[in-house]
Structures are given as structure tokens and as C-alpha cells.
Amino acid sequence: MTKLPSIFLIFLHLLLLSKTHALGSGATLAVISSSATVCGIIASQPTQRIQCYQRGQVISVDPNTNFTSISGGTNLLCGLRSGGYSLLCWDPSNNFSSKRLYFNDTVLLNNLSVGGDQVCATFNGTNSVYCWRGNKDFNLPPGSDSFSSISSGFGFSCGILNSSQQVKCWGSNTVLSNLIQSGFTNMSMNSIVAGGSHACGLNSSESVVCKGDNSSGQLDVPSDSVGDLFKLSLGESHSCGIRKSNQFAVCWGGRGGYSLNVTEGGSFEAIASGSNFTCGLKTIDLSILCWGPGWPNEGNLSSGVELSLPKILPGPCVDQSNCLCSVYPDSQSLCSGFGIICPVCKNVNSTQQPVPSPTPTPTPSSNSSPSKGLRRGLLAFCIVGSIGGFAGICTVIYCLWTGVCFGKKKVHNSVQPTITRAASSNNGTTSNNSPPSRSSTIRRQGSRIMRRQRSGTSSKHTDKAEEFSLAELAAATNNFALENKIGAGSFGVVYRGKLVDGREVAIKRGDTSLIMKKYQEKESAFDSELAFLSRLHHKHLVRLVGFCDEKEERLLVYEFMKNGALYDHLHDKNNVEKSSSVLNSWKMRIKIALDAARGIEYLHNYAVPPIIHRDIKSSNILLDAYWTARVSDFGLSLMGPESDRDYRPMKAAGTVGYIDPEYYGLNVLTAKSDVYGLGVVLLELLTGKRAIFKNGENGGAPISVVDFTVPAIMAGELGKVLDSRVGPPELNEAEAVELMAYTALHCVNLEGRERPTMADIVANLDRALSLCDHSHGSISSGTISIVSE
């Protein structure tokens, strides 16, 4: 037990290192030197978004979503999305045009830093460094190096090595980086921050040490500040810090240009420096004050210039109460209920628990009391054991109450025309004849408890989805007016809305008229979509903006798809009769098919664990303003198999005309069930017919598009069933349309093992799209990329 306090010290030390503020370190406050732009993450708002001050104007930076930290360089602002899965950068000189540098749901980033023109971050877990932009000759640290913190200056970056607590520097300016690194040789450092041509940090005794260029006195720490600084921020030729004693700011260097009254005029929570000015976040009202010779003359520089930005967060909002020193006052309000703020500890050593000296192990005959370490260990064991026991009791009660443990939980069925069929039975009794499957187990995505276990996120998904109030969404839709209704989803009605910030969204509202026995199914569909879309990010999946979970109301907010559903363009008379329709092109129809296939391929092959959509149909394929197709509606989706096993849910679910016959008849669910649904969509695109339609040539009897089209494809008479509104394919399109038709033919095979994989389908449709611009010979089904399983 004597090792535990030392482990705690290491954890405490690493946590504190990530909260330094500098020219190039991630924080909630950042400056861009070239344009004297100051940006911050807004406090007390539903979304922890970014706003900037530039030349007297306040600018909201898109996207309006949650950010953990931001950092600025010479002419660049970068921000790390909450959760660390996405890194975006903006150019303030070009209307804040954005570019995404990084996106990965599984390999997350932390410790963002921006310097002159380089962007660096560490990977969560390994803490290795990767850098973007800047000089191509950057000498990046080896991948084996692990850093507790990093910071970037003009042409160089430095970090603290986890292994030795020593400073390591790299960058295009090798002379400067080597000078700074050699200056810190053999020093054990707690933190490091970079400036224009120097770096400063706190050593193990909490004294400020600066190395690098000292042409303007930027390394000469004032004698009255030794041991009294705990936050540092560096510019091109000056340095600043915040005092522990009163949180006043003190600056040095810059040839005396920063010795202004503002530095003694009040306390600050954070400071950030540009090349020749510094800005601080005032404790009294969380407003921003800027000073220095490089700040535009907008007021009395002797007392600084206060910017007209709203309150800025004094630190990132974290999910749990893991603050080591204290919790920042009014944290809940500043974070709008989504977490709390942990302030930077003023004195590292004062918060560390002393390591107890070794005590002799008592012998069986000893009458001495247990050591402090042992008592702590027993106390921790009792607490953890009690929590575990309580959780176990709750689990048993939950199982008995809901019936989940006995296979009684229902699977949601679509509110659109759907098929539901119980597991194979014989006159109402369960059949003893099992279908030919390799397993009868299915991974369910039902309750919030199961979702937390599998997705690793909280039930509210606050890192990746905004939470709206019911009043906000009611106002956005004119109180859910009928004229704003644009469709129906897996658990309710979809409305078009406009948020107060001007964003157009689609709002799916749970059907409040459902009777109580249907409420659990509505809740399951809501939880399912929220769980999946909060962690799925792909250009061919509809993006979740946020949600509302208030009283008995369950609403989901999506980005608005301007061009609606594919179904409407193919089958709504108001759309399809227009000869100028964008979809009256074979190339466009093939592109839409490829887009949808890529979205489904992502679900099957790249989501972890994989996902089976279960309701692929043309009304669930939406088109954005650029006619890019995106898969939507995850209310019926289930976690798929992580191997090639089959699964048997309690009920088959899907939509008439699209549901996999093998799934419906044998109750066997695999990823190939989605392949069948996509095959039907491909046939819709080819023929312009609904999945189930009345065929005039057959006395008006209902017929499926599969039964209508497959015989013609097999007989080599595809031209007879193609959509006449598009017209006959041109010479360079005929081969592409034929390839798409043969791909669809294989997709709707009655046996799942004979259907292609999504990778095969994407390859074929990608080839078909490229063929639209080139003429080749005819195609036979034998040349198609099909791998049966």
C-alpha cells in the first residue's frame, strides 16, 4: 500500500501539466498575433462554442459545437472538439474559413499547441506527438517518446518527457530548438511554455526557469516573483505569469513595454500572449483585458483595453468531479450543467499527499494498530466493494423487472409500413427445428445501461451532441406546426426548424400519442439513435446535432438535408414529373447509390463494434444541399457481430419490400440483411418503381420491384425495365447501368451467403461511376466483384 501515494503524485502532476497557458498551448483563451484577434470558449451557454474579437467586432466561429481547448499562432486558430476526436483550424484573415486537420473516433487527441505556423497535439493514451502544417523539415520526436505536455513557439515546439521530466524540443528552427533544449539539460521540469524565441517553465521546486534568446530581457524573471508564479504565457520578446499570492499578472522583457498598471489592477484566471501583446481573463467577471505595445490603440493602454466578448470559461468543463485542488466557483452554471471546472492548483506540493515512510509489518503477536496505508487500503476496499455490491443488486432488480435477462425485451419496429414476425413457430408454439445458423445470440442496443457498456459514452453524449430545451425546439418549429412537418422516422414525426442562431435543422419528435405500452419502444429507438449517431461520424451518414430529453418528450435534432429523401425524388409525383430533375441522370443515380453504399460500408466494416442498420430503404437515404446521399434513421439499428456469426433477435423488424427474406423467414440477422435492403434501393434507382407497387400489366395486383426487375436482368432485357424518365443510357453510361443492375441482382439473392459484401458493392459502384465518362465493352455478371460467404 505504500506505493499508492507515489502513484497519486504522478497522476496529480500529469493532470496539472495540461493546464498551462502560452503563445502555443491549448486553453480556453487564445490569440492570433498577425490580426490581433482574441478568441475564447464561451461560458454559461448550452454549447461551449468559440467566439472571437477582431477589430471591434465579435465573431461567432462555426461550427457551433463543444470545444475543449483552443490555441492560436501567427495567423491561425485551432480548436480541439470535446472528446478529442476532431481537430479544426480557422484562418481569421479569410472570414474564419475552416479546415479539419484530424478526425478519428477511436484515437483521440489532447494537449493541443499552435505556434508560428505549426500545429501539434498528443495522442491520448500513448501521449506521442504528431504535428501538422509548418515547415516540412520539422524534426518530429520519435513515436516512442511520450509527453505530459507540449507547447509551440515560432518555428519550434517543446515538451516534457514522461520518462524523465526533461525538456525535448524540435522544429524547423533547429538552432533555436537545440539552444532551448540544451539550456534545460538535466533539469526536472513540471511544465513548459513556448514564446517567440524562448521557453519558460516551472521546475520541481516551483521556480520559473527560462531559456533561449534574451535580447529583450525575456528570460530575466523579476526577483520578487521567484516562487510566486503558477501560470505562464510568452510572446515574441516578453514573458508573463500569474502570481499565486494574489493572481495579479506580472510581465517582463519586451524592453519595458509591458510595465503597465493593468498588471496590478486585478486578478486573472488565465493569460495568453501574442507576439507583442498579452490578454488576461479577469477573475471578477470573466471578461478579457488586453495590453501591450502591439495591441491596437482602442483606448487607454495604461489600464488595458477590455473586449466586448461574453464570459469566457476559465478552464475546460470535465465530466466528473475529479478536481484535485478544488472546484471552480459556480462551475455548474458556467458549464450549463455539463460538467465542472477544475482550477489549476497554485501549489503542486501543497496538494500532494506525503509518501508515508515504511513501517514494519506487524507480526501475528503484535498489538499495534494497522498502518495508515493499510487502513486506507481497507477503507478503499470497503468502499469499492460496497459500490460493487449495490450495483449487483440493482442489476438483479433491473433484470427481474424488465425481463431482459430472460429474453423478453422488445425490439422496436418502424412506424412506417413495416413487417414484424415472431421467431419461427408452429401453430403458435415454438418450433424445435432450428434454422441453419451458427449462433442464436444477438447483441442488443436497448437500454441506456447496455449503451454505456458498449459505446463507452454517457447517456447524454454531452461531448458530441448539444442538449436543447423543449421550448427552444418548439420555437424553432413554430410549436411543431403542421406546415413544418417533413416526414416520419423510426419513432416519430420529423419537422423542419430554424434555431435561434440561424441554423436549419430537422427535428424528430417522439410520438406523444402512443399508448403507454409503446412508450418503451419509443424510448429504445430514441436511445438507439442517440447512442449510435453520437459516436458515428461519416460524410455519408446524417449528422446528429443534438437532442432533448425533457419530461416525457424525446427529440433528436439533425442537420437539415435540403434536398429531402431519395424516396420522394423517385416516387413523389411533384418531383418525378419534372423533366429537369437532378435525378434524371444515370450518372447522378449511380453516384447516390455509391454514397449510400459507402455509408453502410462504414457501419459494417469500420464502426467498432460493427452496426447493422436493419431498415435500409430509399426514404432513409437523404440528400444534402450538394446532392450527397446520407444514410439516416438508426432507430432500429443493432450492434452487429464482431465475427461472421448469425444472430437471432426476438422479432424481425424492417419495412415491407425491403426486409431480407432470410431474416423474415428464418429469423437470422447478419450484415447481409442490409445488403438486401440496399439491393432493393438500387432496383428503385434503376426502374423508378416503389419497393411494392401495383403493376397494371398484371391486373393491378401488388408486385415487388425485385420480382419485377430480376427476371428482366437475368434475361438480358434490362432496357425494358429502366426508368423511362431518365431515358436510355448513352454509350458511355450503358456499361455502368448494366454493372449496377448486376450488382443489385446479387444483392437481392434469397440466401445471404450468396450476396456480396458492402466492400464489393462499393467497388462495383465506384467502377460504374467512373465508367460513365469512358466507353468500354459490354459487361457480364461474371466480371463483377462478388465474394460469396
N, C-alpha and C positions, 0 to 999 in steps of 0.2 A: 504493500500500500504506500510505501514511501516514495514511489515513482510518480504517483498521481499528481502531486503539486507541480513537479517539474514539467510534466506534460501540459498541465494547465497554463504554466508560464509561457510555453512555446505557443499554444493556441492564442493566448491573450496578445502576445507580441505580434503574431501574424495578422490578427484582426486589426490591430491599431495601425499597422503599416499601410493598409489600403485606404487610409483616410487623410493622406497628406494632400495639400493643395499647392499647385505651382503652375508655371507657364504651360507645362505639358503634362499634368497629371489629371486623371479623371476626378470630377467632383460634381456638385450641383450648381456650380458657378464657373463660367469660363469667359475668356476674352479672345477676340481676334484682332491681332495687332494692326494690320495694314489699314483696316477701315474703322478702328476704334469702336468695334462692336462688342457689346456685353450681352451675354446670354445666361439664362438661369432656368432651372426646373421649378415650375410654379407650385406653390403650396396652397393647401385648403381648396383644392379643386378635385372633381371626380377623376380627372385624368392628370397624371403627373407629366404634363407636356412641357415643351420648350417654348419660351418667349425671349425675344432679343430686343435690345435698344440700339438703334443706329441713327445717328444724326437727328436726334429729336423725335424719331418715330419708334413706336412699339410694334414689333412684327411677330406674328404667331408662325411658328415653324411647323410645316407638315412633315410626317403625319401626326395627327392629334392623338397620340397614344402615350403609354407609360415609358419613361426612361429612368434608368438608374443613375447614370453619370454622363457628363459631357466634358469635352476638352477642346481647347482652341489653339491654333497655330498662327502662322503669319497671315494666311488668307483662307483658313479652313476651320470649320466647326464639325466635330464628330460627336455622335451620341450612341450609347450602348442601351439597347432596349432592355426593359425589365425582364429578368430571367437570363440575360446574357446570350441569347440565341441569334441576335441580329445586330450588326454594326452599320450605321448610316452616317454619311458625311454630307455637308452642305457647303456651297460657295456663296458667302454673303454678298459678294460683288456681282453675282448673277442671279438676283432675286431669290436667293437661297435655293437654287436648284439642287436636288438631292441625288445621291448615288449610293447604292448599297454595296459595301465592301465585303460583307461577310453574312452568311446565313447558314445555320446548322442547328437543328433541334436537339441533337444529342451531344455535340462537342461545343460546350458553352465557353464564353469569354468573360474575363474580368480584368481589373487593373488596366483600364484604358489610358493611353497617353498620346498626345499630339504635340509635335514640336514645330520646327520651321515649316516643313512640308512633309514630314513623315508621320505615319500613324502606326502605333504599336499597341499590342494587348497581350495578355497572358491567357492561356487555356486553363479553364477551371479543372482542378484535379492534378494535372501534371505541372501546372504553372510554368510551362515552357513559353517562350516568346515568339510571336510572329509579327512582322512589320509589313505595311503596305505603303505604296507611293514613295516619294522621295527619290534619292539617288540610287541607281541600280547597283552601285558598288557597296551598298551597305554591308558591313561585316556583321551578319546576324549571329547571335550566340548559338552555340551548338544546341541541338534539340535535347541533349541530356541535361542542360542547365535548367534549374528550377529557381524561379524568382518569387520573393514575397511581395515586392513592389517594384515598379518601374516608373521612369519619368523621362520626358524628351525635351531637348533644347534645340538650338539652331544647328542642325547637321549632326547631332549626336543624341544618343539615349544612354541612360544608366539604370542599373537595377541592383537590388540587394539579393545576393545568392542565398538560398535557403540553407545550403550545406555549411557555409562558413560565416554568414552575415557580413561578408565583404562586398565591396562595390565592384561591379564589372560594367564597362562602357563599350559602346560600339557605334558605328555610324559612318557617313560619308566623309566627315571631317576627322580622319584618323589621328591627325596630330593632336587635336583638341581632346578627343576621347581618350587617347593614351595619356595625355597630360593629367587629365582629371583622375583617371583610374590609378595612375602611379601615385598621385597625391594622397589617395585614400589607402594605399598599400598597408596591409596588416592591421587596419583599423576595423573594429567590430562596430557596425552601424545599425541603428534601429530604423532609419528612414533615409530617403534620398529624394531631392527635388532638383530639377534642372532649370537653368536660365539660358540666356543667350549664348554665353561662352564660359559659364561656370556652373558649379553644382554645390549645394549645401545639404547637410543632413544632421540628424541628431545621433550622437554616438551612444555607447552603452551607459555613459554617466549622464546622459541627457543634456550635454553641451552641444552647441551648434559648431559644426566644422565645415568650412568652405574651401573648395579647391578650384583651380582653373585660372582664368585671366583676372587680373586685379588692377587693370589700367584705370578704373574709375572708383577704386576703393570698395568694390562689391564683395570682397572677401573679409573686410575688416569689421567684424561683429562688434557692436558697441559694448564696452566693458560692463556697463550697468545692466546689460541684457543677458549676460552669461548665466546659463542655468535657468533662465526665466522665460524661455520661448518654447512653444509646443506646436505651432503651425508655421510653415514657411511658404513663401511664394517669391519667385525670382523673375526678373525681367532681363533685358539685354545687358544692362550695366548697373543694375541695382538689385538689392535684396530686401525683403520684408518678412516680418514674423509677427505673431500674436503672443503677447505676454500671458503667462499663466496667472500672474498676480491679479490683473485687472482686465484682461482681454483687450487692452489697448494695442493698436498696431504701432510698430516701430520699423523704420526703413533706414537703410544705409547704402552708401555708394551713390552712383549717378552724379558725382561731383556736387553734392549738396542740394540737388533739385527736388528732393523728396522730404525735406525737413519742414513740413507744414503743420499748422495747428490741428489738422484733421486727425493726425496720428495720435493725438492725445485728447481728442474731443469726444470719445465714447468707445464702447466696447464693440468688438466684432466677433461674429461666429465663423467667418471664413474670409479668405482673401485670395485673389487671383490677379496675376500680373500679365500685362502685355509687354512689348519691347521697351516702352518708355512711359508707362503709367501703371497704376495699380487700382484695383477696385476691392471694396470690402462689403460684406454683408452685415449690416448693423444689427446688434442684439435687440435693441429696443423695439423695432418694428419690422425686422427682416427686409428692409429696403436696401438698395445698393448705393454706395457712395464711391465716387472715383476721384483720383487726384494724381498729380504728376505733370511734368513739363510736356508730355506728349498727348495729354488729354485736350480735346478741342475746347477753345475758350468760350464756354457757355455760361459762365457765372464766375463767382468769386473763388478762384483756385486756392486761396489761403484757407478756406474752410471746406474745400472739396465741392463736387457737383453731385447732387442727388438725382438719380434717374427715376423716370416715371414708370418703372416696372412694378407689377404687383408683388406681393410677398413671394420670396424665394425660399425653397426648402433649405434648412441649414445642414442637411445630410440626407442620405438615401433612406427611403422607407423600407424597413425589413419586415418579414412576415411574422417573426416570433420575437418574444421578449428575451433576447439573448444579450442584452447590453451588459457590459462588464463593469462600467462605472456608474451609470445612472440612465434614466430615460429622459429624453429631452422634454421640457415642459410643453404641455398641450400637443403632444405628439399625435394623438388620435385625430384631433381636429386638423392639424397640418397635413396629415396623410389621408384625410377624408375617410377615416375608418379602415383603411387598407394598410395596416401595419403601424409600426412605431419607429422613432428615430433614435439612434444611439449616438450621443455626442462623443467626440474624441476625448479620451482621457488626458487630463492635464499632466498627470504624473504617472508614468507607467509603473514605477516601483511601488507607489503607494497603493496600487490596486492589486498587486500580485500577492498571493498568499505565500508566506515564508515556507521554505522547504524544511520540514522537521528533521532534526538530527536523528541519526539512527538510535534506536533504543533496543536493548537486549530482548530477545524473545523470551517471554516468561516460561518458566518450567512448570510442569503439572502441579508442583507443590507451592508455586508462588502465590502469595496473597495479594499481589499488586493488581491494580485495575488495568484494563486494556489500554494500549497506547492510543493517542489521539487519532493516529492514522487508521488504526483498526476500528475505533468507534465510528469514524467517518465512513469506512468501508461498510460496516454493518448497517449503518443508517441508510447509506445509498442502496444497499441490497434490499433492505426492507421496503424502501420507497418504490424501487423498481418492481419488486415482487408484488407489492400491493396493487400497483397500476396494472401489471400483467394479469393478476387475478381478477380485478374488476373488469378489464377488457374481455377476459374469457367468459365471465358471467353474462356480460352484455351480449356477446356473440351468440351464446346458447339461447338467451331470451329472444334475440332477433330471429334466429333460425326457427324456433318454435312458433313465433308469432306470424312470420311471413310465409313459412313453408318452403323457403329457398333450399334448405338442406335436404328436403325430400323431393325436389324436382317439381314443385308446384307453382313456381313463379311464372307469370305470363310473359309472353313476348309480344311487344306492341305490333299492331297491324295498321297499315296505311288507312287514312281517312278517305283517300281516293278509292275508286273501284278496285277492290283487292280480292285475292284468294286467300283463305285460311283453311288449313286442313290439319286435323289432328294426326298424330302418329298412326302408322298402319294399324288398322283394327279390323275385326271380323264381326259384323253384326253388333257393333257396339262394344265388343270385348277386344282386349289387346291380343293381337296375333302373336303366336310363338315363332312364326317364321321370320327371321331377321333378314333384312335386305343385305345384299353383298357389300358390306362396308368394313373398313379396317378399324373403326372405333365408333362408339356411340356417345362420346363425350363432346360437349361444346363449351367453348369459353364464352361466357356471357358478359355483356356490358349492361348491367341493370342498375343496381343501387349505387349510391354515392360511395359506400364503403368499398365495393369492388372497383369503382373507378379510381379511387385514391391508390389502391394497391397496384393497379396496372399502369396508370398513366403517370404516377408519381407527382401529381399536382393536387392542390387543394380543391375542394368542391366549388369554390367560387372562381378559380382560374384568374385571379386578380393580376397575374403577371402579364397575361396576353389578351385579356378581354376587359373592356370597360364595363362598369356597372351603371345602369341608368335607373332613375326612378320611374314609377308608373306615370307620374304627372308629366315628366319630360317626353315620354313616348306618346302619351295621349295628345299632348300639344303638337308633336311632330306630325301626327296623322289626322289632325282636326277631330280629336276624340274618336278615332277609329271610324271615320266616316266611310259610308259605303262606296263613295266615288273614289276612295283611295285603295280599295281592295284590288289586288292584282293577281291573286291566286290562292292556292291552298297547299299546305305542306303535310308532313307526316303526323303532326299533332295539332294543327290549327290553321287559321287563316293568315295570309300574308298581305301586308299593307305597305304602300309606298309612303315614305315620310321624309321630312326635312328637319334636321336637328338645328338647334339654335346657332351653331357655328356655320351653318350653310351646307353641311354635308347631306347628300341624298342617300337614304338607306332603305332597305327592305326590312320590315318588322314582322316577325312571325309571332302571332299571339295564340296561346293555347285556347282551345275551345271551352269557354267557361260554362257552356250549356250542357256539357257532358255530365251524365249522372255519376254519382259517387263511385260506382264500381269501375267506371272507366278512368277515374282520376289517376290511379296508379299507373295505367298505361301511358297517359299524357305525361306524367312525371318522368317515367322511364325514357320516353322519346326526348323530352327536354334535356335530361341529364346526359343522354347518349350524344346528342348533337353538341352540347356544351363541352363534354369531355373530349370528343374527337377533334372538333374544329379548333379548340384552344391549343392543341399541340400539333395540328397539321397545317403546313404552310407550303402551298404549291401554286404555281401560276394557273393551273387548270382545276383548282378546287375553289369554290366560293369562300371568300374570307369572312370569318366571324368578326364583327366589330365589337359587340358587347352583348349584354343580357340584362334582364330584370327579373328578380325573384322576390316579389313583394306580396305579402299576404297570400292569397291563393292564385295570384297571377304569375304566369311563367311566360316570358317573352324573350325571343332571340333577335338580335339586330345584326344584319348582314350588309356588306357593301352592296349598293344598288346596281343591278345588272340592267343597263339601259335598254338593251335590245331583247329582253324577255327570254321566254323559254323556247327551245327548239321546236317543241310540240306546236306552239302557236304559229310559228312561221311555216310549218309543214301542213297543218290541218285547219287552222282558223281561216275562214273564207275571207275575212277582211285583209288578211296578209297574203294568202297564196294566190289570189286572183290578180295581184299586181304583177304585171309582166316585168317590171323594173326591179323586183325584189332582189336583194343582195344574194339570197339563197338560190336564185335561179341560175346557178352556175355550178357545173360539176366540180370544178377546182375548189370552190368555196365549200361545197358539201363534203368533199374529201378532207379538207382542212379541219372542218368542225369535227368530223369523225376521228381524226388523228388527235385533236386537242382532248377530246373526251377520253380516248384510249390512254393517253399519257397520264391523265388524272387518275384513272383506275389502276394503271400500272404502278403509280406511286403508292396507292393504298395497298396493293398486293405485295410489292417487292421491296419497298423502301421504308414504309411505316414500321415501327417496332413497338409492339408486335404488329403483324400484318392485319389488315382490316378487310372484311367482306361487306360490301355496301348493302346488298340484298334488295335494292329497289332501283336498279339502273333502268331508266326509261327516258323518253325524249322530253317529258315535262320536268325532269330533274337535271337536264342539261341546259344551262343558262348561257346567254351571250352578253358580253360586256359591250362597252361603247365602241370597242375596236373589233367586234365580232369574234373575239376569242371565246371559245367554249370552255365552260367550267362545270364540274360535277357538283351537285348540291344535294341537300336533304339527307342527313345522316341519322334520321330518327329510327330507322330500322337496322342500322349497322351493328355488326358484332365483331368482337375481336376474332380474327381468323386463326387458323392453325399455324404454328411455327414450323411445322413439317408438312409432308404431303398426306396427312391423315384426313379422313372424312369425319364430319360431326353431325349429330342428330339433335336439333333443338326440339322442344316440346311441340311446336307448331311451325309449319311452313308459313312464310309470310312474303308478300310481294304484291304485284299488280297484275291483273288479268291481261294475258297476252305477252307478258314479259317474263313471267316466273318460269324458272327452269323445270321442265317436266320431271327430271330425275329427282329434283328436290321436292317437288309437289307429290310425286307418286311414291317415292321410296323414303322420303324424309331425310335424304342425305345432302348435307350442305358442304360445298367446297368453294374455292375461289372461282371455279369454272361455272358456278351459278351466275356470277356477274358477267362472265364471258357470254353466256346465253342471252342475257338482257341486252348487252351491247350489240350482239348479232342482230337482234330484232330492231334496234335503233338503226343499224347500218341498212337493213332492208327498208325501213321507213325513208331513209335518205335517198335510197335508190328508186323507190316506187312512188313516194309521196302518199302512200296509204297508211292508215292507222294500224296499230298492232292488231286490233279486231275491227273489221269493217263489214258492211253489207255489200255483197257482190251482186250487181244487177244481173250478171250473166248466169247466176245460179239461183234465180227466183228471189233475190233479196235476202237469202239466208246469210247469217254471220259467218265469216271466214277469217282465219288468222293470216297475217301478212306472210308468215312462214309457209303455210300451206299454199298460198297464192304464188309465192315467188320461187321457192326451191325447185319445183318441177321444171320451171322455165329455165333456170340456170343450168340444171343438170342436162336439159335437152339442147343446150346451146342456143336458146332463144331469148336471151336476156333483153334484147331490144324491145320485145313485146310487152314487158312489164315496167320499163323505165318510165319515170315521171315525165309526162309529155310537156309539162310547163317549162322544164329546163331545155327540152329539145334534144335531138340526137347528139351524142358526143362527137366532137370534132376528131380529126385524125389523131391528134396528139393527146386526146382525152380518152379515146376508146379503150386503150390498153389499161389505163388507170382505173376506169369504171369497172372493167372486167375483173381486175385484180381485187378491187373492193368487194365485188359480188362473190367471188370465190372464197374470200376471207369470211364473209358473212355466212356463206353456206356451211363452212366448217364450224363456225361459232354456234350455230343452232342445231348441231348434231344432238340426237337424243341421249347419247351417252357422254357424260362429262369427260371421260378419259380420252375421247376422240376429238375433243375441242382443243384449239390452240391455246397457248399461254398468252397473257397480256403482252409479254415481250415480243412474241411472234406477231401479234396483231399490230403493235406499234411499228415493227419493222416493215410489215407489208403496206400499211397505210402511208408510212413515210416514203416508201418507194413509189407508191401510187401517186402521191402528191408531186414528187419530182418528175414522174412520167408525163404529167400534164403539160410540161414545157418541152418535152422531147418525144419524138416519134420512134417507136420500135415495132417489132413484130408482134404477133398475137401471143396470147398467154393461155396456158392450160393449167388446170388445177394442180398438176404435178410440180409446177415450178414455184409454188407458193411456200413460204417458210412456215411449216406446220410441224410441231413436235407433239405427238400424242403421248399420253402418260397412261 
